[in-house]
Amino acid sequence: MAYLSFFNNTKLLYQHIKTENSKSLVFNAHSHVTYEVLYIAKGDASLISEGIRYRLLKNDLILIPPKNFHRVVFESDCEYERCYLALTSATAKSTKFQLANTTQRTILFRFQNNDEITNAFQKLDYYSKALSEEAFFDVAQSILKELFYYLSLNQQYIKKPEETHYSPLLISVLNYINENLFTIKHVTDISSDLYISYSYLIKIFKKQFNSSPKKYIMEKRLLAAHKLIAKGEKPSAVYEIVGFESYNVFYRSYCAYFGYMPSKQESSNSLENSSAHLH
């Protein structure tokens, strides 16, 4: 996988990647506190977001709001090229990222061939290499503001998702987790209460998410903790509210996921580790 462009100043992440062999890429299901934009230049893939499948074609543009659990899966082995943006809440506000934030769901625009969209990412590529970090951030905000206004004026190109991707059983599991997120003590609580075997529960999570129920629960709890801390709650109180058994485990998990300490969240207003933003 080659990076054609890369920029990260903690308020905005921009990546342009390309690979000749998409079969070599396996992305885990994950979620972020950031606002995300995904532009497909080449490839044969689908985005699974909160249990809904969005078939991705060349020139598709996808808006993903925070806390949506999602994953890109490849339908065939071919060349894959995409541009990706992650924005903090402050950057999203300044650039008028509104549509997906309003609906709280993933939105796919299908333009087929559209010079406005293509040119926006060509400009981001050019300026990310030609300008200083501060200058590029200023220009990128202007480009994105124009892009998001353009999208709001062309909502007729929004493509409805094709199908519900998850099985009824997995949907029941996810509903159970969301309803009992802060009180689940062990993954066996889920399998026991839903009358399924522990091994089968692990198997279906691996198949659908390339992840585990334990990691899914932890990420959901960390995102909830992030929101509470942003509202002014103390990390020393939040860890118990969201279901962590000790502050030490919470602290290590939080730092590993977000890239900064819970106590530094308000001042950082920054992105998670850039390595987590792979699609």
Residue pairs with C-beta under 8 A, 6 or more apart in sequence:
1 17
1 18
1 19
1 24
1 25
2 17
2 18
2 19
3 15
3 16
3 17
4 16
4 17
4 18
4 125
5 14
5 15
5 16
5 83
5 124
5 125
5 128
5 129
6 14
6 15
6 16
6 128
7 13
7 14
7 128
7 133
7 136
7 140
8 14
8 271
8 274
9 133
9 137
10 88
10 268
10 269
10 270
10 271
11 87
11 88
11 90
11 91
11 137
11 269
11 270
11 271
12 85
12 86
12 87
12 88
12 91
12 137
12 140
12 141
12 271
13 34
13 84
13 85
13 86
13 87
13 271
13 274
13 277
14 83
14 84
14 85
14 124
14 128
14 140
15 83
15 84
15 274
15 277
16 81
16 82
16 83
16 84
16 121
16 124
16 125
17 81
17 82
17 84
18 41
18 42
18 79
18 80
18 81
19 25
19 79
19 80
19 81
20 79
21 77
21 79
22 43
22 44
22 45
22 74
22 76
22 77
22 78
22 79
22 80
23 74
23 77
25 74
25 80
26 210
27 71
27 72
27 73
27 210
27 278
27 279
28 71
28 209
28 210
28 211
29 48
29 69
29 70
29 71
29 208
29 209
29 210
29 211
29 216
30 69
30 70
30 71
30 211
30 219
30 276
31 66
31 67
31 68
31 69
31 70
31 219
31 220
31 223
32 66
32 67
32 86
32 272
32 276
32 277
33 66
33 67
33 89
33 223
33 226
33 227
33 258
33 272
34 66
34 86
34 87
34 88
34 271
34 272
34 277
35 63
35 64
35 65
35 66
35 86
35 87
35 88
35 89
35 91
35 92
35 97
35 100
35 101
36 62
36 63
36 64
36 84
36 85
36 86
36 87
36 277
37 61
37 62
37 63
37 64
37 84
37 85
37 87
37 144
38 47
38 61
38 62
38 64
38 82
38 83
38 84
38 279
39 59
39 60
39 61
39 62
39 82
39 83
39 84
39 117
39 121
40 56
40 57
40 58
40 59
40 60
40 61
40 62
40 81
40 82
41 58
41 59
41 81
41 82
41 83
41 121
42 58
42 78
42 79
42 80
42 81
42 82
43 56
43 58
43 74
43 78
43 79
43 80
43 81
43 82
44 74
44 75
44 76
44 78
44 80
45 56
45 72
45 73
45 74
45 75
45 80
46 53
46 54
46 55
46 56
46 72
46 73
46 75
47 53
47 54
47 56
47 62
47 70
47 71
47 72
47 106
47 108
47 279
48 54
48 70
48 71
48 72
48 73
48 165
48 208
49 64
49 68
49 69
49 70
49 105
49 106
50 68
50 69
50 70
50 105
50 106
51 164
51 165
51 166
51 170
51 171
51 174
52 105
52 106
52 161
52 163
52 164
52 165
53 161
53 162
53 163
53 164
53 165
54 62
54 106
54 108
54 159
54 161
54 162
55 162
56 62
56 72
56 108
57 110
57 112
59 110
59 111
59 112
59 113
59 114
59 117
59 118
60 108
60 109
60 110
60 111
60 159
61 108
61 109
61 111
61 117
61 151
62 106
62 107
62 108
62 109
63 97
63 99
63 100
63 106
63 107
63 109
63 151
64 70
64 100
64 106
65 100
65 101
65 103
65 104
65 105
65 106
66 89
66 223
67 223
68 104
68 105
68 106
69 209
69 216
69 219
69 220
70 106
70 279
71 209
71 210
72 279
74 80
82 279
83 121
83 124
83 125
84 277
84 279
85 124
85 144
86 271
86 277
87 95
87 97
87 144
88 269
88 270
88 271
89 269
90 269
91 141
92 101
94 141
94 145
95 141
95 144
95 145
95 148
96 145
96 148
96 149
96 152
97 144
97 148
98 148
98 152
99 107
99 148
99 151
99 152
99 155
100 106
100 107
106 161
107 158
108 158
108 159
108 161
109 117
109 151
109 154
109 157
109 158
109 159
110 157
110 158
110 159
111 117
111 154
111 157
116 147
116 150
117 147
117 150
120 143
120 144
120 146
120 147
123 139
123 143
124 140
124 143
127 135
127 136
127 139
127 140
127 143
128 136
128 140
131 139
164 171
165 208
166 174
166 208
167 204
169 196
169 204
170 204
170 208
172 194
173 190
173 194
173 196
173 201
173 204
173 213
176 190
176 193
176 194
177 184
177 190
177 213
177 216
177 217
177 220
178 220
180 189
181 217
181 220
181 221
181 224
181 242
181 243
182 221
182 224
182 241
182 242
182 243
183 243
184 190
184 217
184 243
187 198
187 201
187 202
187 212
187 213
187 214
187 217
188 198
190 201
190 213
191 197
191 198
191 200
191 201
201 213
202 212
202 213
205 211
205 212
205 213
205 216
206 212
209 216
217 243
218 253
219 257
221 242
221 243
221 244
222 242
222 253
222 254
222 257
222 258
224 242
225 235
225 238
225 239
225 241
225 242
225 250
225 254
225 262
226 258
226 265
228 238
228 241
228 242
229 235
229 238
229 262
229 265
229 266
230 265
230 266
233 241
235 247
235 250
235 251
235 254
235 262
235 263
236 247
238 250
238 262
239 246
239 247
239 250
239 251
242 250
244 250
244 253
250 262
251 261
251 262
254 261
254 262
255 261
255 262
257 272
257 273
257 276
258 265
258 272
258 273
259 270
259 271
259 272
259 273
260 268
260 270
271 277
